[in-house]
Structures are given as C-alpha cells and as structure tokens.
Amino acid sequence: MTPVTGLTAADLAEASALQAQAQPLVGEPAPAFSLLDQHGRTVTLESFRGTGLLLVFIPFAFTDTCTNELVDLQGAEDLLNSDDIKVVVVSCDSIYTLKAWADAHAYDGGILADFWPHGEAARAYGVFNADKGLANRGSFLIDGDGIVRWAIVSAMGQARDLDEYRAALPLAISCPSKT
C-alpha cells in the first residue's frame, strides 16, 4: 500500500486487519456474485470468464475519496481499454445513486450495486463493514479462470494507487485460460 499521512494508529490497524482478512482469498476461487449495474442490468462473475477482472469495492459513490478514485480510474485508459482485463466497481449504494453519480461524472465504466441483500458481495470478499453499513476499500484481481490472484484493502479514506493495479495485472493476464 502507498504510505499516506493523516491516518490514526487505529486507521492503520484496521487496514492491516482488513488486508489480512482479504489475503486468504488469494489463490482461491473468487466468490460468485450477481449484481445490478447502474443501468439495471445483471452482471455476474461468470460473465467475465476467460478475461481478467479487477473488482474494486468502494464505500459510497458520492464521497470525496471514492469520487477521486473513480475519476482517476476512468482516466487510466491502459486499465480500462485492455482486452485482457475488465474493471468493475462495487458499492453498497442503490442503482439509482450509482446512475446519478455516473451521469454527473460522465463515468461510463461498470458500477455494480451491492445494495440488497445489503453488502452481500462485500461480505463474500471480506470487505463489508457491518458497523458502518459499507464496503471497505478492497480491490481483487481475478484471473479468467475465476481465481483471486491479488488483493489489497486500504484504510478508510485512503485511495488506492493505480500503479499497484498495473504492477499486479500480469498475475491475472497469465492465468491458465490465457495460455
């Protein structure tokens, strides 16, 4: 994780605990999901079979850190325009909130609503914060065979570094289904 200033010891301890919780998924089949995107279309993990997937959990769309992360991600054409990897964002917001956010920011990437059952996908990936009712900032790189190859969880309020995604991409692209 990229060092960040302004975090308390409790924030750092929470991020460390969350990171440890996400690591057992690495090397294991990714938990299946079936969620609605901001347009009301059903998107499943299985729909990405054969292609790498960067699954990015955010707490809520209309927050400064989430907005900045998604705007940066949208600007990362090397990540979004690859035939080898697809990027999908997941939030516990409703599809209506996600649609409003995407429209307001001209975001054309996929944003999935983990709204009901509330946080079910985030729970399956170990990043749901039940006390706050939101997904912690967790990202999972899943290969074309549906295996989690890399995971990172950041402290509340800490944006993830796009270069960490870029460095991890070969882990998903070199999966057995691609060779």
C-alpha positions as CSV (number, residue, x, y, z in Angstrom):
1,M,0.0,0.0,0.0
2,T,1.1,3.5,-0.7
3,P,2.0,5.4,2.5
4,V,-0.5,8.1,3.5
5,T,-0.4,10.9,6.0
6,G,-3.1,11.9,8.4
7,L,-4.2,8.4,9.4
8,T,-4.5,7.4,13.0
9,A,-3.0,4.3,14.5
10,A,-6.5,2.9,14.7
11,D,-7.0,3.5,10.9
12,L,-3.7,1.8,10.2
13,A,-4.5,-1.2,12.5
14,E,-7.9,-1.5,10.8
15,A,-6.4,-1.5,7.3
16,S,-3.8,-4.1,8.4
17,A,-6.6,-6.4,9.9
18,L,-8.7,-6.0,6.7
19,Q,-5.7,-6.7,4.5
20,A,-5.0,-9.9,6.5
21,Q,-8.7,-10.9,6.1
22,A,-8.6,-10.5,2.3
23,Q,-5.4,-12.5,1.8
24,P,-6.9,-15.9,2.3
25,L,-8.9,-15.3,-0.9
26,V,-5.7,-15.1,-2.9
27,G,-5.2,-18.4,-4.8
28,E,-8.8,-19.4,-4.2
29,P,-11.9,-19.3,-6.4
30,A,-13.5,-15.8,-6.3
31,P,-16.8,-15.7,-4.6
32,A,-19.6,-15.6,-7.1
33,F,-21.8,-12.5,-7.4
34,S,-24.9,-11.4,-9.3
35,L,-25.4,-7.6,-9.0
36,L,-27.2,-4.9,-10.9
37,D,-25.2,-2.2,-12.7
38,Q,-26.1,1.5,-12.8
39,H,-28.4,0.7,-15.7
40,G,-30.3,-2.1,-14.0
41,R,-28.5,-4.9,-16.0
42,T,-27.5,-8.0,-14.1
43,V,-23.7,-8.6,-14.0
44,T,-22.2,-11.9,-12.7
45,L,-18.7,-13.1,-12.0
46,E,-19.3,-15.8,-14.6
47,S,-19.8,-13.2,-17.3
48,F,-16.1,-12.4,-17.0
49,R,-14.9,-16.0,-17.5
50,G,-11.9,-16.0,-19.8
51,T,-11.0,-12.4,-19.1
52,G,-9.1,-10.9,-16.1
53,L,-11.2,-8.8,-13.7
54,L,-10.2,-6.0,-11.4
55,L,-13.0,-5.9,-8.8
56,V,-12.9,-2.6,-6.9
57,F,-15.1,-2.1,-3.8
58,I,-15.8,1.5,-2.7
59,P,-17.8,2.7,0.3
60,F,-20.1,5.1,-1.4
61,A,-20.1,6.9,-4.7
62,F,-20.7,10.5,-3.5
63,T,-17.7,10.8,-1.2
64,D,-14.5,12.7,-2.0
65,T,-12.1,9.8,-1.9
66,C,-14.4,7.5,-3.9
67,T,-15.1,10.1,-6.5
68,N,-11.4,10.9,-6.8
69,E,-10.6,7.2,-7.1
70,L,-13.2,6.6,-9.8
71,V,-12.2,9.7,-11.8
72,D,-8.6,8.5,-11.7
73,L,-9.6,5.0,-12.7
74,Q,-11.6,6.3,-15.6
75,G,-8.6,8.3,-16.8
76,A,-6.4,5.2,-16.7
77,E,-7.0,4.2,-20.3
78,D,-4.4,1.4,-20.1
79,L,-6.5,-0.3,-17.5
80,L,-10.0,0.4,-19.0
81,N,-9.2,-0.3,-22.6
82,S,-7.4,-3.6,-22.3
83,D,-8.7,-6.8,-23.9
84,D,-7.1,-8.7,-21.1
85,I,-8.7,-7.1,-18.1
86,K,-12.0,-5.6,-17.2
87,V,-12.6,-3.1,-14.4
88,V,-15.8,-3.2,-12.3
89,V,-16.6,-1.1,-9.3
90,V,-18.9,-2.3,-6.5
91,S,-20.6,-0.1,-4.0
92,C,-23.4,-0.6,-1.4
93,D,-25.3,2.3,-3.0
94,S,-28.5,1.8,-4.8
95,I,-28.5,1.6,-8.6
96,Y,-30.3,5.0,-8.7
97,T,-27.5,6.6,-6.7
98,L,-24.8,5.0,-8.9
99,K,-26.6,6.1,-12.1
100,A,-26.8,9.7,-10.8
101,W,-23.1,9.6,-9.8
102,A,-22.1,8.1,-13.2
103,D,-24.2,10.7,-15.1
104,A,-22.8,13.6,-13.0
105,H,-19.2,12.5,-13.7
106,A,-19.6,11.1,-17.2
107,Y,-18.4,7.8,-15.9
108,D,-19.0,5.0,-18.5
109,G,-17.4,2.1,-16.6
110,G,-19.4,-0.5,-14.8
111,I,-20.6,0.3,-11.3
112,L,-22.4,-2.5,-9.5
113,A,-24.9,-2.0,-6.7
114,D,-24.3,-4.3,-3.7
115,F,-27.5,-2.8,-2.2
116,W,-29.7,-5.7,-1.5
117,P,-29.2,-8.0,0.2
118,H,-27.1,-5.2,1.6
119,G,-23.4,-5.8,1.2
120,E,-23.7,-9.4,0.3
121,A,-20.8,-9.3,-2.3
122,A,-18.7,-7.2,0.0
123,R,-19.2,-9.8,2.8
124,A,-18.2,-12.6,0.5
125,Y,-15.0,-10.8,-0.3
126,G,-14.4,-9.9,3.4
127,V,-14.6,-6.2,3.0
128,F,-18.1,-5.4,4.4
129,N,-18.0,-3.0,7.4
130,A,-21.2,-4.0,9.3
131,D,-20.8,-1.2,11.8
132,K,-20.9,1.4,9.1
133,G,-23.0,-0.4,6.5
134,L,-20.5,0.0,3.7
135,A,-17.8,-1.8,1.8
136,N,-14.2,-1.0,2.8
137,R,-11.8,-0.1,0.0
138,G,-10.8,-3.5,-1.2
139,S,-9.6,-4.5,-4.7
140,F,-9.4,-8.0,-6.1
141,L,-7.6,-9.1,-9.2
142,I,-9.4,-12.2,-10.6
143,D,-8.0,-14.2,-13.5
144,G,-10.0,-15.6,-16.4
145,D,-10.5,-18.9,-14.6
146,G,-12.1,-17.1,-11.6
147,I,-9.2,-17.4,-9.2
148,V,-8.3,-14.4,-7.0
149,R,-4.7,-13.6,-7.8
150,W,-4.1,-10.4,-5.8
151,A,-5.9,-8.4,-3.2
152,I,-5.4,-5.1,-1.4
153,V,-7.5,-3.4,1.3
154,S,-6.9,0.3,2.1
155,A,-7.7,2.2,5.3
156,M,-10.8,4.3,5.4
157,G,-10.2,7.5,3.4
158,Q,-7.1,6.2,1.7
159,A,-7.2,6.0,-2.0
160,R,-5.6,3.1,-3.8
161,D,-2.7,3.7,-6.1
162,L,-3.3,2.9,-9.8
163,D,0.3,1.8,-10.1
164,E,-0.4,-1.1,-7.7
165,Y,-3.1,-2.3,-10.1
166,R,-0.7,-2.0,-13.0
167,A,2.0,-4.0,-11.2
168,A,-0.4,-6.8,-10.3
169,L,-2.0,-7.1,-13.8
170,P,0.4,-9.8,-15.1
171,L,-1.0,-12.1,-12.3
172,A,-4.4,-12.2,-13.9
173,I,-3.3,-12.0,-17.6
174,S,-1.0,-15.0,-17.3
175,C,-3.7,-17.3,-16.0
176,P,-4.1,-20.8,-17.4
177,S,-7.1,-19.9,-19.6
178,K,-4.9,-17.4,-21.4
179,T,-2.1,-19.8,-22.2
